[in-house]
Amino acid sequence: AEMVVLIRPKNIIDRKTKEVVGVLSPAERGEKLLDQLCLTTPEQRAKFRFIGGDVEKPQFGVSAKDIAVLKKTITHLIHCAASVSFEDPYEVAYQINVKGTLNALDFSLSLQSAPKSPFIAHVGIETSYIHGRQMRELAREDEMVFPRNFYNNYYELTKAMGSLDTDRYMLEKGLRVIQLCPAIVIGALKTGNNRGDTKVVNAPINLFGRAKQALSEQKGSYIERTMAGALAKMASVFPGDPTAQLNLIPVDWVVNGIIAALTRPDAVGERVHLATDNRIKSQDLRQIVGEELGVEIRLAEPTLHRTVTLPVLAKVLKTLKQEKVANGLERLSIIFSPYNEWGQPTHEVGKDARILGLPETRPKTTDAFRMLCRHNRYVQDYGQVRDVNEIARRETVWSEFIDNLEKSSGTPVADISADDFRAAIQEHLDLESFTLK
C-alpha cells in the first residue's frame, strides 16, 4: 500500500567555492529519485513517502510525530543501508554496518512492541560473505560461525558482526527477523541496468574499456603511441586464478527475493542466500571482456600480483604521470584479489526456492556479466556518463532497445553473439544522441 523511505537531507555544494548554497529536503530528494526511476503516474508516486532520518542515529533520528504514525501502519522494515566499500577502515564500517544494524533492530523492536501493532517482520539485507574464508567448504545458510581463517576486509567482518546481533535480537528479544544474504550484486540480468553504478564489478569493466579507448584514439608520435599501447597493456592485468568462481548475482534477483520474503511467513527466523549455482570463473570473465570490449586481459596470480607485480606497475605508472590508472589498478587489486584466489567459498542455495518461492533455475552469471559489459560500454560510456538523470533516460532507451531486439531475434539478448549485437547497435541505436533510430 505504501513504502516509507528513510532518507537524509542533502547539501547542495557550489563546485567552485565548495560552499553550501542550499539543502534538498527528504521530500525533494524523493521526488528526484522517483523521476530517475521513471515512476511518473500519480498512482505510482502516491505509494511512496519520504521522511528524514539517519540509520547511524538511535531510532533513526525520526521525529516523534513520524514514529507515532509508523507504529500504527508499518508491517515490515527492510534494512539495506550499509557501507559496501571493501576499502573502508574498521571505524567507518563498524559505525554503519554494526551500530546502524543495532539502530535498525531497535527500531523494528519498538514497532513490534507497540500496542495493536501491524508489524510482521524485520527484513535484514546482509551478504553471503558473512561466512568469510572457508577454504573450499560450502558456506551453509543455517550456519554462522567466525571462520578459522579470516575475512577479506572490514566490510565482511562488520556485516558478520551485524548478522550475529540480528540473531541475538531474534533469539533473546523475540524480534521476528528474516535475513537475506545476497552475493556480489551487479546490474539487472536482462539489460545490465545498474542506475549508473561505477563500483565493485563495474570498476574493472570501465577501466579496461577506457584503456581500450585511449589505445584506439591515440595520436602523436611513434614514441607516444608506443607508450599509450604499453599503458593499455599495464591497465589490462586482472588478478585472478583461472578456476576461481565469482559469486555475482543480478540486482533483480535480489529485489524479487526481498518482495517474496514479505509474503512468506515461513521465512521468519531464516537466513537465505540470494546467490546462484551458475557462477562465473575468472577465465570466463576474461573471455567475455575480450569478446564484448575487445580487450585482452592477462590473468595474474592474485597473491603474487598484489605483493610483487602491482607495486612495480604502480610505481612505473606514477613515474609516467599516470596517477589515475595506477590508483585504479591498486583499487581493483584491493577489491578483486581476495575474491579471485583459489579456495574462495561457494554458497549453499536452496531456501530461495523452497521458502521464498523463487525459480529453481537461478541466474546464469556469465549472461549477467555479458549484459553488464554491454551496458557499461554503451549506456555508461565506461563510467564517463555520470549525470543520474541522463543515465535514467539512457537506461529507459536501452531497455526498449533490448526488448525490441529480443522480439525480433526470438532469443535472449545475452545469447546473441558480440558481433551480431554490435551490428544491431549500429542498425537500431544512435549512440550520439542515444535514441532509437
Disulfide bonds with the S-S distance in Angstrom:
none
